[in-house]
Amino acid sequence: MIFALSFTNPALLGGMALASIPIIIHILNRRRFKTMDWAAMDFLLQAAVRNKRRVRLENLLLLALRTLLVLLLIATVARPFTKKEDALASLFGSEGATERVILLDDSHSMRAGQGNRSAFATGKQLVTRLVERLHKERANDRVTLVLGTRPYRGGEGLARVAVASGNYRKLLRSLDTARAGDGVFHVRRSIDAILDGYQDKNARVVLHVVSDFRRHDWMGPDGSLLPEARTALAAFSQRGEVRLVDVGSNPVDNIGVVGLEASQRAVIAGVPTTFRAEVKNYGPGPASNVQVTFKFGVTTLSTRIERTLQPGDVATAKIDYVFRKEGPATIAARVPTDVLPGDDEFRRVVSVRRSAHFLLVDGEREQEAYRSETDFLAAALMPPGKRSSGVTVDVVTEHAFSGRDLAVYDGVFLCNVYRLPPDRVKALEDFVRAGGGLVFFLGDQVDPQVYNATFYGRGANAGKMLLPLYLRDVEGSTRDYVHLGAPDLDHPVTRFLRGINPIIFRTVSVQRYVRGDVPSQGEARVILSYGDEEGLPAIAEKSYGDGRVLLFTTAADDEWSDFTRSPLYLMLLHETVKYVVRPDASDSTIFVGTPISIPYEPAKMGPRVGIVPPAALGGSEIRLTSAQDKITKKLSYTFVKTDAAGFYTLKTRTPEGESVERPIAVNVNPVEGNLKRADLNALAALPGVTLERATEDAALQTDDSDRTEFWRTLVYLMIAVAALETFLAWRFGHHKKEGIAAKGKQVFVR
């Protein structure tokens, strides 16, 4: 077939009958009249006989032009077009092949949908329909399929396929095997990758964005369009058309686990640890009696959230567990499977330690038992017996403290230490800033002014150093005492006092303590006060970098109080240790799509490093290659294809040949559970952007811009025919005077 011609308004072709009007007029003008002879007409009749054939041809030509003019007018209104790159389209100026990019959102939220059909399945069906139609109607078009969670520049995601012959089947096979993953839709990165792939500025490019258009991908918290999304769409609209194809549905009931962590900064073998799972109701309706299942390795425990979760509510499910062996351990928390299964589970890896290691610096060391500053403290933290408290301590004098490597400890207790040299103060600051814990106990050797200058700061630096409070004078005497007062029941150190009879505070009598002022600015917080009228601070804390600092304004021994004989002493110390202990750097989690980076440590690992992804990605070990970091100049191993949630296992060997395995938790980003929709009207209002919905028949079809129309050409042709008809009518009516000699006179005939 040379061409396939169609019409936008085929019903108007009935107007072609109007082309008979000039013919009818012509026929009517030829009707015969009564003939009368007139002698004076002889000369004219002779001339008419001579020009009869010419006049007939002129009339027929004008009739044809007038008929053609009517036909062109009707055809122009009917708007003829061809959808093939055929001879007719080329003759009338076809736009040529179109570069089509289908940006298919394969993020986790695309698994949701209405009924048993996901948004991703709907999107794949529309894309398949488009490719098949292009193969039939615009075989020279080229199609590129890009997946929105992994738009690798120059990779398999940007393979360009011409839909002619059998090439399109390869694209359809790839599309058929595609699945919505666990990642997040990267709008800006995807469009940047597409623009980088099309350097031909003259090519016509159409971008089809097939997505469920969830709010978190396109809108900010205030409801406005994300700047990066606006910039990306604007950049592409300068190159071609942007068509947003909505395959999403309204929000449905969905419960997700958005976080999982241990209540303590360190997990100790043999010591109970409380784990907390944060559960959020993303659905439009309330959810009640939600069951949360915790999995510790192969052990499964369950609990329930008693209160009803309203839309948008977050609740915490808690459970205690005791790990018996040290080393890395996997934990997970999940809720029952719903319409979006990936966010129903959250994973984490914790490093279970044998114990937390603390250094006790004794400012008044004595040989006699329980006369030193740290004797009661050491006995409370590491009591004798077979059962471990989970804490080990080393005790040194303040003079021996200078030679200690702080990196091997989780925290330091300074007990009635008079002063420290500047280099040790700097080492302490670095230690706490990096995550270590620091606890001050005061005493008779502490000079408040020295402490203020050394640990609190002066001038613009006041309150910005380690000490939480500005110290004044020593209060009290051996004959007077105060009890402990009301604690801050919201603080982790004193939270255990909730529900305890307040009379227990009267079991502690403090004769002497140092008055402390809370700075007006800073992070200092009083968590326990004395029970006198002033309510001066007994315990205060502050954060310093990644570490934490606690200050007890009395002594650690029994010289200033009988605190050491109270049950509160033991309980407060162990809660203090849990609060200030150095966190384990490996107790972390990453989200799908975030590369796993493993620094090379020659002392701990050999050069051969592999990683085993979860079963969804094959479950076979992948050998990793080291590369040098451009900034640190250190070697590291990187694994980028974290496309599925689950536990990845790092496998290596020590320099001695011992096999080492370490799990790494990868989770679905919690934002994917939020199924709220973006404002599609705001997106469609952007320049160069049009909106199509999956429910519309026109969604992802070859439309007017995909065909060659001829109405403009017909208008120009109609103007030309009208001008030619006018000129010829004038010309035929004003021939040059043709002389006919008759009796010495000129006779002119038209």
ABEGO torsion letter per residue (X at the ends): XABBBBBABAAAAAAAAAAAAAAAAAAAAABBBBBBBBAAAAAAAAAAAAAAAAAAAAAAAAAAAAAAAAAAAAAAAAGBBBABBBAAAAAAGBAEBBBBBBBBBABAAAABEBEABBAAAAAAAAAAAAAAAAAAABAABBBBBBBAABBBBGBAAABBBBABEAAAAAAAAAAAABBBBABBBBAAAAAAAAAAABABAABBBBBBBBBAGBAAAABBAAGBBBAAAAAAAAAAAAABBBBBBBABBBBBBBBBBABBBBABABBBBGBBBBBBBBBBBABABBBBGBBBBBBBEABBBBBBBABBBBBGBBBBBBBBBBBABBEBBBBBBBBBBBABAAAABBBBBBBBBABBBBBBBBABBBABBGABAAAAAAAAABBBEABBAGBBBBBBBAAAAAABBAAABABBBBBGBABBBAAAAAAAAAAAAAGBBBBBBBEAABBAAAAAAAAAEBEAABGABABABBBBBBBEBAABBBBBBBBBAABAAAAAABGBBAAAAAABBBABBBBBBBBABEABBBABBBABAAGBBABBBBBBEABBBBBBABBABAAABAAAABAAAAAAAAAAAAAABBBBAABBBBBBGBBBBBBBBAAABBABBBBBBBAAAGGBBBBBBBBBBAAAGBBBBBBABBABBEBBBBBBBBAAGBBBBBBBBBBBBAAAABABBBBAAAAAABBGBBBBBAABAABGBBBAAABBBAAAAAAAAAAAAAAAAAAAAAAAABBBBBBBBBGGBBBBBX
